Amino acid sequence: MLQLFIVLAIIGAVIGGLFDSSKNKIKEANSTDDAIRERLKYARKKRIAYTIIGLIFILSCVIVAVYTHEPRNLYPLVIALPSLLTFSRKYDRPIFEMTAKDVEDDNFVLYLRGFADDNYVKLGDQGFEQKGFSEIQLAKGIQEYYPLYAIGMTKEVYAPFGARRIYYEDSNWKAGVKDLIKRSRAIVILIHDSESCLFEIDECFDYATKTYCIAYDLNVYESVKNKYANRDILLLPVNDNTQPFFFRLSNPLSSAANYDNTEKGGQILAKQMMDDLKLSGGYGVKIENKANSIITRFGCIMFIILFLTAILMQTCRGCSGNSYATSMVSQPDLFAINQDTSDSIEYYFKLADGYQKSKRHNLAIEACKKILIVSPKNYKAYLYIGISQNALGCYSEAIDAYNKAMLYSKDGDTWHSLIYVNRAIAYSNNQNYEESSNDIITGIEKGNELAKMLVIKWVNPKVYPTLREKLKKKIKEEPERLIWVFYLAKNYESQKEYKEAIKYYLICREKENIPLINSLIASCYRELGDKENATNFEEKASKQLFHNDKSK
């Protein structure tokens, strides 16, 4: 994992250098067309770079998963990747390439402002801190009816979120503004006291009926109002409160209304504009819908959670286990020095046990293989290998390891019956239900308590039909042994087949009437909703327990 992050960091540094080079070319462009061309190249490079990084990331995850046989370790990272791509795509700043010749019709609204009001850093309404006027909120309202266009800075790399930018040569931008003012369906001016914005306001007086002004910075608005105070044209309205407002330039005194710097404020202004100008719209392009916004926010949250989870998992795997798992690093030559001693075998058993507890099964297998170098017939080592292979999903390899453990172990050893239990689980995982049932039966015969538990859990439930047939066969072969009848009943009970369970519990009761059997029968009746029989057998069990206590 560390190597992967180092590689990605190096690639990121190289790509960052290439991006800086492309940005410089945009800023040094000699014309609008050159700047647009370099801007499009930059956008193309970004897409290619993101694709390469994504492919390297995915390929690395696959290679590591295949090599370690532990794909679960990397699931959070793989799941997080789509969320990261959604995040980067959603919040990547827009890059436009429009020029005057690309504006083919007059169905648009023009947005004029001072370049100082462009918000290049923060994106409002998307979880980021918002500063100043929110162009994107205005755009959301207007673009429900018409596209919103604005003049862009020729050598900007990205455009702010909101209106679509149109680029002109610096030498003829004023002519471009005049043309767009004349052609547009409506005009929105964010009042600013810069020379360029004052020029645009002057031009809009000739189109005052379709021009709407927003006074957001009230100090700036007062400065602009004073500049027009001595004109014989229309005066700007006097502001009587401290809240931003908007007004129609053709009747500023009667049309002034408060402006809310939110999506709702943009919608109110757009609706007022459409009603006043009797425009029907129908050319709108929504920036996004609420469903996309919710999905994106969810994707961002999931990416952060899953990415941190993956790092935590890797960290825990690196430092968990026990002192033996850590000591392998500090004592690499211990095994070589003590190859012929029982201490080294015990050491590696403890090491394997630590690795298994920390779910680092590949390392547990390697530790057991070192034991087999010294003790090739060590059945306990094969048992450990089988357990780890089963945990890794390598069921055939696990069964092979258990077979070798069975071969080298002796009947009666503490671990011998345990091999049957683990092999039964591996067989069931490998969908070999016949062999799994055989091992469960053998484990029960040998008196292994864990094998008895397999009758009700730990194995694939698809084993149970085959297991039941074998238990019934055992009942016919050894009718005097109640153990087969009892565990057949337990199996039916675990699968909620209570009527069949009661049937076999009653057979047990006929031969050995003990409190446990009566309690189990009562439990089954209670699950079936038969309170009368449940109470009856509970009373019988209680009487038997009382009688037993009294006899003692």
MARLOBA-102036 format. One record per residue (C-alpha): residue in one letter; x, y, z. Coordinates in pm, whole numbers, padded with zeros to 5 digits, always signed. Layout:
N
AXYZ;...
This chain:
552
M+00000+00000+00000;L+00280+00243+00085;Q+00444+00181-00253;L+00114+00249-00427;F+00075+00586-00257;I+00437+00677-00335;V+00386+00595-00704;L+00063+00795-00715;A+00234+01087-00539;I+00518+01088-00796;I+00273+01070-01085;G+00068+01347-00925;A+00378+01568-00897;V+00467+01511-01266;I+00110+01581-01377;G+00102+01891-01158;G+00408+02022-01340;L+00243+01960-01678;F-00071+02140-01558;D+00132+02442-01450;S+00294+02452-01793;S-00047+02447-01962;K-00179+02723-01735;N+00118+02943-01822;K+00051+02893-02194;I-00308+03009-02144;K-00195+03322-01962;E+00070+03395-02226;A-00163+03345-02525;N-00150+03617-02791;S-00520+03604-02883;T-00858+03481-02762;D-00849+03189-03008;D-00504+03087-02881;A-00620+03106-02519;I-00928+02895-02596;R-00714+02643-02782;E-00473+02612-02488;R-00767+02596-02247;L-00914+02301-02434;K-00574+02128-02441;Y-00551+02175-02067;A-00897+02024-02015;R-00800+01727-02235;K-00479+01673-02038;K-00676+01674-01713;R-00915+01408-01837;I-00629+01190-01959;A-00435+01238-01632;Y-00736+01149-01416;T-00800+00843-01632;I-00438+00724-01602;I-00433+00772-01224;G-00765+00589-01194;L-00643+00297-01406;I-00316+00271-01209;F-00514+00277-00886;I-00757+00006-00999;L-00481-00210-01149;S-00275-00184-00831;C-00574-00287-00621;V-00635-00590-00842;I-00267-00696-00840;V-00238-00661-00463;A-00566-00848-00411;V-00456-01135-00636;Y-00107-01151-00487;T-00221-01148-00124;H-00539-01353-00171;E-00704-01097+00058;P-00923-00880-00167;R-01136-00775+00128;N-00850-00558+00251;L-00891-00333-00053;Y-01268-00330-00093;P-01309+00009+00080;L-01058+00171-00159;V-01220+00016-00467;I-01563+00125-00347;A-01430+00475-00273;L-01294+00527-00628;P-01632+00599-00796;S-01712+00843-00517;L-01377+01018-00577;L-01446+01042-00951;T-01794+01180-00881;F-01644+01430-00639;S-01372+01548-00882;R-01613+01572-01174;K-01877+01755-00974;Y-01648+02016-00824;D-01408+02056-01115;R-01432+02414-01233;P-01593+02479-01574;I-01382+02545-01884;F-01557+02730-02168;E-01458+02789-02528;M-01735+03016-02660;T-01667+03320-02877;A-01908+03567-03037;K-01959+03343-03342;D-02088+03063-03115;V-02387+03274-03000;E-02623+03166-03278;D-02958+03309-03159;D-03097+03573-02925;N-03259+03341-02670;F-03033+03417-02376;V-03002+03644-02071;L-02687+03853-02035;Y-02513+03887-01700;L-02288+04192-01654;R-02062+04264-01356;G-01719+04382-01258;F-01453+04110-01285;A-01372+04173-00918;D-01704+04008-00828;D-01612+03679-00998;N-01585+03406-00737;Y-01303+03174-00846;V-01232+03018-00508;K-01545+02911-00328;L-01859+02739-00450;G-02178+02822-00262;D-02462+02577-00203;Q-02227+02282-00237;G-02093+02251+00114;F-01813+02507+00065;E-01795+02837+00249;Q-01957+03112+00043;K-01806+03460+00023;G-01956+03756-00159;F-02222+03745-00429;S-02324+03393-00540;E-02336+03390-00918;I-02435+03024-00926;Q-02755+03093-00728;L-02856+03362-00974;A-02773+03130-01264;K-02987+02849-01122;G-03293+03073-01119;I-03247+03226-01463;Q-03132+02912-01643;E-03467+02750-01574;Y-03591+02981-01853;Y-03292+03088-02065;P-02917+03027-02086;L-02717+03285-01892;Y-02411+03431-02070;A-02135+03658-01937;I-01815+03808-02076;G-01516+03605-01961;M-01160+03711-01887;T-00963+03613-02195;K-00674+03443-02017;E-00853+03280-01726;V-00792+02906-01689;Y-01126+02829-01529;A-01451+03017-01525;P-01645+03080-01205;F-01949+02862-01143;G-02265+03011-01291;A-02303+03188-01626;R-02147+03046-01940;R-01851+03260-02049;I-01806+03420-02392;Y-01456+03540-02479;Y-01355+03846-02683;E-01023+04001-02771;D-00925+04262-02515;S-00926+04524-02787;N-01290+04478-02891;W-01472+04360-02580;K-01679+04679-02566;A-01819+04616-02913;G-01897+04262-02805;V-02082+04386-02496;K-02289+04629-02704;D-02386+04352-02945;L-02486+04113-02666;I-02685+04386-02485;K-02879+04455-02801;R-02947+04088-02882;S-03029+03953-02535;R-03380+03884-02409;A-03296+04038-02073;I-02999+04181-01885;V-02889+04144-01523;I-02625+04383-01388;L-02445+04326-01059;I-02365+04689-00982;H-01996+04766-00939;D-01800+05092-00949;S-01528+04970-01189;E-01487+05154-01520;S-01593+04849-01722;C-01913+04804-01520;L-02000+05176-01542;F-01957+05152-01919;E-02196+04856-01926;I-02454+05042-01711;D-02435+05339-01948;E-02502+05113-02245;C-02796+04951-02069;F-02983+05280-02018;D-03090+05251-02382;Y-03240+04909-02298;A-03370+04998-01952;T-03699+04808-01987;K-03519+04472-02008;T-03241+04555-01762;Y-03245+04451-01396;C-02984+04570-01148;I-02869+04396-00829;A-02721+04608-00551;Y-02531+04358-00338;D-02245+04563-00190;L-02437+04865-00060;N-02126+05083-00016;V-02033+05026-00380;Y-02392+05095-00481;E-02389+05434-00303;S-02070+05524-00489;V-02229+05440-00824;K-02555+05619-00736;N-02367+05937-00657;K-02198+05929-00998;Y-02539+05930-01166;A-02698+06181-00927;N-02646+06483-01155;R-02760+06311-01474;D-03089+06393-01637;I-03142+06025-01718;L-03319+05794-01471;L-03193+05819-01116;L-03102+05504-00923;P-03330+05437-00625;V-03241+05550-00274;N-03164+05255-00047;D-03354+05275+00282;N-03234+04949+00438;T-02921+04743+00483;Q-03027+04441+00276;P-02923+04380-00087;F-03200+04456-00339;F-03276+04451-00710;F-03474+04686-00935;R-03576+04736-01297;L-03378+05012-01463;S-03679+05154-01648;N-03874+05227-01324;P-03620+05201-01042;L-03823+05378-00775;S-04128+05154-00786;S-03971+04819-00875;A-03711+04788-00600;A-03735+04463-00397;N-03509+04282-00153;Y-03267+04030-00303;D-03181+03708-00119;N-02836+03574-00210;T-02966+03216-00241;E-03117+02992-00507;K-03461+03115-00401;G-03350+03476-00454;G-03235+03391-00806;Q-03568+03223-00877;I-03766+03526-00754;L-03566+03763-00972;A-03598+03534-01275;K-03976+03498-01224;Q-04017+03875-01190;M-03816+03927-01508;M-04020+03674-01706;D-04350+03827-01588;D-04246+04189-01656;L-04110+04117-02004;K-04381+03860-02084;L-04122+03601-02175;S-04219+03235-02185;G-03870+03089-02156;G-03846+02728-02268;Y-03473+02746-02344;G-03353+02672-01992;V-03061+02453-01899;K-03056+02360-01531;I-02713+02351-01376;E-02808+02052-01166;N-03110+01898-00998;K-03153+01822-00631;A-03116+01448-00684;N-02770+01497-00836;S-02678+01729-00551;I-02782+01473-00289;I-02600+01190-00472;T-02287+01400-00500;R-02285+01496-00135;F-02346+01134-00039;G-02058+01030-00269;C-01825+01280-00105;I-01916+01161+00245;M-01880+00796+00144;F-01540+00863-00015;I-01406+01026+00301;I-01546+00754+00530;L-01431+00463+00315;F-01088+00611+00245;L-01024+00663+00617;T-01161+00315+00690;A-00921+00161+00438;I-00622+00342+00589;L-00732+00240+00939;M-00770-00123+00828;Q-00421-00126+00678;T-00277+00038+00988;C-00451-00208+01220;R-00334-00501+01010;G+00018-00367+01027;C+00032-00336+01404;S-00222-00587+01537;G-00171-00951+01630;N+00071-01020+01912;S+00434-00978+02008;Y+00530-01274+01793;A+00397-01107+01480;T+00611-00802+01558;S+00918-00996+01663;M+00958-01156+01322;V+01089-00822+01195;S+01329-00771+01484;Q+01451-01132+01489;P+01472-01242+01122;D+01751-01497+01186;L+01592-01669+01484;F+01462-01959+01276;A+01791-02007+01094;I+01977-02022+01426;N+01734-02261+01598;Q+01625-02483+01308;D+01657-02806+01501;T+01493-02697+01825;S+01137-02730+01943;D+01153-02367+02057;S+01161-02243+01697;I+00856-02457+01609;E+00667-02323+01908;Y+00775-01972+01811;Y+00633-02005+01461;F+00311-02160+01590;K+00261-01856+01811;L+00355-01634+01520;A+00098-01808+01294;D-00163-01780+01567;G-00096-01407+01595;Y-00126-01363+01220;Q-00454-01554+01212;K-00600-01343+01491;S-00507-01031+01297;K-00649-01190+00978;R-00313-01180+00798;H-00361-01532+00672;N-00096-01529+00400;L+00170-01457+00662;A+00024-01728+00886;I+00064-01978+00601;E+00425-01870+00547;A+00499-01918+00919;C+00352-02270+00908;K+00556-02356+00596;K+00872-02275+00792;I+00760-02529+01054;L+00714-02791+00780;I+01076-02742+00669;V+01189-02881+01006;S+00890-03106+01075;P+00737-03218+00741;K+00472-03434+00911;N+00354-03178+01160;Y-00024-03219+01130;K-00091-02913+01346;A+00093-02694+01091;Y-00125-02840+00813;L-00433-02771+01023;Y-00330-02406+01063;I-00265-02381+00689;G-00610-02525+00618;I-00777-02274+00849;S-00601-01980+00678;Q-00668-02110+00327;N-01036-02148+00413;A-01043-01790+00545;L-00887-01671+00217;G-01156-01848+00017;C-00914-02110-00120;Y-01133-02405-00026;S-00965-02673-00239;E-00625-02582-00094;A-00776-02587+00255;I-00917-02937+00199;D-00575-03058+00075;A-00412-02920+00389;Y-00673-03089+00611;N-00620-03421+00429;K-00249-03404+00504;A-00323-03312+00865;M-00552-03616+00884;L-00284-03835+00730;Y-00020-03743+00987;S-00242-03720+01295;K-00335-04013+01519;D-00684-04111+01618;G-00726-04002+01978;D-00503-03694+01951;T-00653-03374+02089;W-00644-03213+01745;H-00759-03516+01543;S-01135-03466+01574;L-01089-03092+01521;I-00958-03165+01172;Y-01292-03327+01085;V-01475-03016+01201;N-01267-02774+00993;R-01264-02999+00688;A-01644-03027+00707;I-01666-02646+00695;A-01426-02630+00397;Y-01620-02901+00213;S-01946-02712+00266;N-01789-02387+00143;N-01664-02578-00162;Q-02021-02709-00216;N-01917-03071-00156;Y-02209-03147+00074;E-02166-03524+00074;E-01812-03513+00217;S-01906-03233+00456;S-02186-03450+00599;N-01949-03745+00634;D-01704-03537+00837;I-01980-03403+01064;I-02102-03758+01133;T-01745-03871+01205;G-01688-03574+01435;I-02003-03655+01631;E-01897-04021+01661;K-01565-03910+01804;G-01745-03699+02063;N-01618-03362+01942;E-01842-03088+02081;L-01759-02854+01792;A-01869-03119+01544;K-02202-03136+01723;M-02238-02760+01676;L-02206-02804+01299;V-02549-02967+01308;I-02701-02623+01372;K-02446-02364+01246;W-02109-02275+01085;V-02164-02477+00767;N-02355-02392+00452;P-02725-02474+00521;K-02734-02657+00188;V-02543-02935+00366;Y-02841-03014+00590;P-03060-03217+00349;T-02770-03457+00290;L-02680-03456+00660;R-03036-03545+00758;E-03038-03847+00529;K-02714-03967+00686;L-02848-03914+01037;K-03163-04111+00953;K-02945-04387+00811;K-02746-04391+01136;I-03070-04415+01335;K-03162-04731+01141;E-02812-04878+01177;E-02778-04793+01548;P-03131-04756+01689;E-03003-04786+02044;R-02791-04467+02015;L-03011-04166+02092;I-02736-03924+01987;W-02840-03954+01619;V-03207-03893+01694;F-03123-03600+01922;Y-02902-03418+01671;L-03147-03479+01389;A-03411-03307+01604;K-03166-03025+01683;N-03104-02975+01312;Y-03476-02948+01237;E-03518-02703+01523;S-03229-02483+01402;Q-03398-02459+01061;K-03732-02370+01225;E-03897-02694+01118;Y-04050-02734+01463;K-04302-03011+01387;E-04027-03243+01261;A-03810-03146+01558;I-04090-03235+01803;K-04136-03569+01625;Y-03775-03673+01690;Y-03757-03518+02038;L-04056-03734+02135;I-03868-04042+02015;C-03581-03942+02244;R-03828-03885+02530;E-03970-04234+02492;K-03628-04382+02556;E-03489-04126+02800;N-03737-03897+02971;I-03512-03619+03102;P-03584-03248+03176;L-03372-03127+02882;I-03586-03312+02625;N-03910-03183+02779;S-03773-02826+02777;L-03674-02854+02409;I-04018-02990+02316;A-04182-02704+02509;S-03963-02453+02323;C-04071-02594+01984;Y-04439-02584+02078;R-04399-02225+02193;E-04246-02132+01856;L-04548-02291+01687;G-04783-02085+01905;D-04918-02391+02088;K-04917-02248+02441;E-05111-02538+02594;N-04858-02807+02495;A-04568-02571+02566;T-04693-02516+02922;N-04759-02888+02965;F-04401-02990+02878;E-04251-02702+03076;E-04439-02828+03383;K-04310-03179+03323;A-03954-03051+03298;S-03998-02846+03619;K-04139-03148+03808;Q-03848-03365+03694;L-03595-03102+03807;F-03773-03068+04142;H-03779-03446+04187;N-03409-03473+04100;D-03317-03201+04349;K-03528-03366+04620;S-03372-03708+04560;K-03027-03557+04610;
